[in-house]
């Protein structure tokens, strides 16, 4: 008799989810993750996140626009006298990075950065 699912007591907490699958499927997942340079955990979390959003009728998370400029880009732009453009397209943005389901967003402008 299968166990009934138990709801999370803390929605902001992190929980383990154990699933059973065939060896063939596991190997295919490993191949995909190795090809994309990501961990199995991040890949599965992204797939589940997309499925939950699709099931609710919510839009799928967009592809990353660009990562936030690093220190080298900031110095180069300053020395060249150029404006530094943030991932949202603005020259000034108070970037507050937030991780949501393994995806990185700027919580100020809502743009996915990684």
C-alpha positions, -999 to 999 in steps of 0.1 A, spaced: 0 0 0 15 33 -10 21 61 15 -2 91 12 17 124 5 23 146 36 21 184 30 51 205 40 48 221 74 70 251 64 65 263 28 98 282 29 117 251 41 136 226 19 125 190 16 138 158 0 115 140 -25 124 104 -32 112 89 -65 117 55 -81 126 52 -118 141 28 -142 179 27 -147 174 37 -184 155 69 -174 181 78 -148 209 74 -173 191 96 -198 187 123 -172 224 120 -163 233 124 -200 211 155 -203 226 171 -171 262 164 -182 255 179 -217 240 210 -200 267 212 -173 241 212 -145 235 190 -115 207 164 -115 191 182 -86 189 216 -104 177 200 -136 149 180 -119 139 210 -98 137 232 -130 115 205 -147 92 202 -117 90 240 -113 80 243 -150 54 215 -147 38 231 -116 37 265 -133 22 249 -165 -3 230 -144 -15 262 -128 -17 280 -161 12 302 -152 38 312 -178 71 292 -179 101 311 -166 118 330 -194 153 323 -206 180 343 -188 185 377 -203 221 383 -191 240 378 -159 245 409 -138 277 428 -147 307 417 -127 335 437 -112 355 436 -144 326 448 -166 319 476 -141 356 488 -141 359 485 -179 327 506 -184 339 532 -159 374 535 -175 359 536 -211 333 563 -200 304 540 -211 271 534 -195 268 500 -178 235 483 -189 219 460 -164 201 428 -175 167 446 -175 180 471 -200 182 501 -176 214 519 -168 205 521 -132 189 492 -113 191 483 -77 198 446 -84 185 423 -57 192 387 -68 168 361 -56 168 324 -61 134 309 -70 133 272 -77 169 270 -87 165 300 -110 180 334 -103 159 365 -108 163 402 -101 135 409 -76 136 446 -84 127 443 -121 117 406 -124 142 397 -151 158 362 -150 196 365 -147 208 329 -145 
